[in-house]
């Protein structure tokens, strides 16, 4: 094993040997306990970072629950509290109250139903105020979601150990999945494996650490030479040490004029020994085409000895 200075990644050294630093989707594999029950900043972060389906579902659910609550309040205000409401049955009264609530909270006001009693006027005023705050909040969240620069990097499903020059190398293939242009892309790699009751994290030197334009695919190469922490390691050694390769990518997004980050990792069982990536780039009519669906295609090769 090549001896190098141990790198502290921020996960400590005495964690369980089965611990995975980074999940394949790039999320940090750490769960915090003992946090305060009410954390508004965490709520804001969650609403900014969750998927669009979840965000729209939570927004719609909140809209329905708030209007359902105010409809119930209007319902118990009694007959004659709101004009043009059908009081012939409780169900019709509640649904009319529900739609009156929607008109109030959105400040639509079609001009038909209107509050009659002083109590309903006060309640509708409070609801209108809540509606103004809610619209402003959702608008801010939507702007934050659209304006937040996020790197959408597609990594190959498997990393490979493949022949490289006169030796072998560890390789990962990646590409930008967005139409935005990433420039000055830079990658760092670390090999983490267990020794006794702890883990060590060793930097992996790259054949090419930085490129000016991430316009097509990029096969990141770590030569396995005398300076590599992979020297002397086999598939059995990787499994025994529960090895994990952590990958950190940093690039400048010229659309947002901000630096974006991406990360992932490969466990020992996500590394294919004796394989290489097939090309996913073609040229036709003076136009280069990158087929992201082919980024995972491999072919078997013999490793150098």
Secondary structure, 3 states (H helix, E strand, C coil): CCCCCECCCCCCCCCCCCCCCECCCCCECCCCCCCCCCCHHHHHHHHHHCCHHHHHHHHHHHHHHHHHHHHHHHHCCCCCCECCCCCCCHHHHHHHHHHHHHHHHCCCCCCCCCECCHHHHHHHHHHHHHHHHHHHHHHHHHHHHHHCCCCCEEECCCEEEEEECCEEEEEEEEEECCCCCEEEEEEEEEEEEEECCEEEEEEECCCCCEEEECCCEEEEEEEECCCCCCCCCCHHHHHHCCCEEEEEEEEEECCCCEEEEEEEEEEHHHEEECEEECCCEEEECCEEEECHHHCCCEEECCCCC
